[in-house]
Amino acid sequence: MDKFWAHLIKVQPDPDPRVVLGSALAALLIVGFRMPWQVSRGLITIAHEGGHALMALLTRRKLEGIRLHSDTSGVTLTRGRPTGPGMVLTALAGYLAPPLLGLGAAWMTEQGLITLLIWGVLLLLVCMLLLIRNLYGALILLVTGGAVFALIMYAPAQVQQVVALVAAWFLLFGGVRPIIELQRKRRRRQARDSDADQLARLTFLPGGFYVFFFLLVSLVSVAFGAYLMNPL
């Protein structure tokens, strides 16, 4: 165990500045263009639903399961009081999870803790797999977890570092776009059961306030994450 822990916390050297900038550009292109975004958006959904699930556990709501759907949507099923702080915090956590995870990943990459970051991601995916309640969701998590495990076992340290940087940027940028999409749907009255609208029904604040709050946290996370990973 001592050797394994030493392996986990081994610090990698700082990446080449061109690698950092290239990974940021790659993540921005993935998020910015329609086709790669449709393929990769499910990863943001995994983080989103994972945020709901974690907060439900922290607030002692009964977590009944998670479902991930082929249209990249998802739902986290909990049981408990339909109102109150626990329900509010659980609803808040979804859109905040991807950018905050991205910020955490940015800090770990800046510290050189690439191995610990990748193993942490694998552990979170395994925990989510235990909570999945539909076949498609289980398949997506198995494929994603398998890719992460293969990265750990077979990829050299330099490749792991590049993947970790792209993943951190992707979570940061990918946390912003769903919020913009949410507001567009709300304007067309196509998202009446969104997290923001549920929060509006749970509190005295309008749904637009929560959309603004989600966006503010996401943009601050992007700015601070970029500061942490700034190669200059």
N, C-alpha and C positions, 0 to 999 in steps of 0.2 A: 504493500500500500504506500509506503514511503517513496518507493521508486515511481509509482504511478502518479502520486501527487506532485512529485518533482517534475515529472513529464508534463503534467497539466499546467503548472505555473511557470514553465520555462518561457523566458522572454525572448521573442524574436527581434532581430535588428530592425531599425526603422526602414520602411520601404522607400524605394526611389521616388522622388517627387512626381516623375512622369507616370509611375504606376498609380499613385493616388489620384492624379488628375484624370488619367485614362479610365479608372474605375468609376469615378464620378460621372464622366461623360457617358460611359456604357449604361450606368443605372438611369441616367436622365433620358437616354434614348429609349430604354425599355419602358419607362413610365410614360414618356411623352407620345409615343406612337401607338396607334390603335392595335395593330396585330400583336406585337410583343406584350403589350399591356393585357390584352385578353387572355394570353397564354399564362402570364405570370401573376395575374391579379389574385388568383386563388391563394397565393402565399400570403398576401395581405389579409385575406379573409381568415386564414389560419391564425394569424397574429390577433386579428380583431376578436374572433370568438374566444381565443385563449385569454384575452384580457377580460372579457365578460366572465369566463369560468373562474379565473383566479380571484377576481374581486368577489364573486359569489361565495367562494370558499372562505375568503378573508372576513366577509361580513356574516358568516355562518348561515347563509342560505343553503338549502338543500339542492345540490347540483344533480339534475337527473340525466344530463347528457348533452352532447353537441352533435349537430348535423351540418355537414358541408355538402352543398349542392353543385351540380354540373354547370350552372349559370354563374358560378363564383359567389353566390350568396351563401349565407349560413344562419344558423339560429342556435342559441344556447338556452336550454330548458332548465329553469330553476323553480323551486317551490318554497314558499314562505309568505310573509306578509306582502300584500300587493302594493303597499305604500311604505314610506319610511326611509331612513338613511341608507339601509342596506340595498333596497331596490334602486334608489337614486345612484348610488356609487357603482352598482353593477351596470346600470345603463350607461353611465358616463365612461366606463372603462374601455368600451369597444373601440371607438375612434381614436382614443388616446394611446392605445397599446402599440400600434405600429411605429409611430414617431418616437415614443419613449423607449421602445426596444431598440430602435435605430440609434438613438442617442447613447444608450448603454453599450451597444456594439461599437459605436465610434470611440467611446472612452476605452474599451478593452483593446481595440486595434491600436489606439494611440499609445497604450501601455505595453504593446507587444504581446498581449495575452491571447494570441490567436488560437492556440490549442484549447485553452480553457473555454473560449467563446464557442468553438465548434462543438465541443463535448456538451456544453450547456444547451445548445440548440437541439442536439440529439436527445438529451434528457427531456426537454420540454415536449418534443414531438412524441416521445414514448408515453409521457404522462397524458397527452391529449388523446393518443390512440386508445387508452384505457377508457376514455369517456365518450368515444364516438358511438353513435347509435344508428348509423346507416352505412351501407356497403360502399357507396361512392366516397364518402368521407374517409373510411378506413383505407381504401385503395390509395387515395391522394396522400394520406399520411405515411403509408408504407413506402410509396415511391419516393416521397421527399426524404423520409428517414433513411431509406436505402442509399440515396444519393449522398446524404451527409455522412453516413457510415463509410461508404466507399471513399469519400474525400479524406476521412480520417485514416483509413487503412492503407491507401495506395498512392495518394497524391503527395508530392514533395512539399516541403515547407513553403517554398516560394509560391506554389500554386494555391495552397491553403490561404496564404496571406492575401493574394489577389481576390480569391472568392470571398473572403471575409470582408474586404474593403467594398467590393461590389454589393454584398448583402447589406452592409451598414448603410451605404448610400441609397440602396433600393428601398429599405424600410423608411428612411427619412423622406425621400421624394414620394414614395408610394403611399405614405401616410397623408399626403396633401390631396392627391387627386380624388380619392373617394369622397372627401368632404365637399369638394367643388361639385362632383357629380350628385351628391346628396342635395345640395342647394338647388341645383337645376331641376331635379325631380320634384322637390318641394314647391318650386314655382309653378310646375305643371300639375300640382296636386296628385302626384303619383307615389308619394312616400308618406302616407298618413300614419303608418305604424313604424316609422323610422325611430332610431334612438333619440333624436332631438325632439320629435313629437311626443314620444312616450315621456321624456323628461318634462316637457311642457305640461303634460297632464298630471305629472307627479308633483310639480312645484308651481310657484306663482310666476315663473319667468317664461317668456315666449320661446318657441322652438328656434327662432332666428338667433336668439342669444346663445343657445348652445352650439349652433353651427359656427357662430363667430368664435366661441370659446375653443371648440375643436380646432378651428383653423389657426387661431393664435398660438395654441400650444404646439401645433405641427410646425408652423413657421419658425417659432423660437427654437424648436428642436433642430430644425434644419440649420439655422444660423449657428447654434452652439456646436452642433456636430461637425459642421464645416470648419469651425474654429479649431476644434480638437484635432481634426485630421488634416489641417492646413499644412502642406509640406514645406511651406516657407517659414 
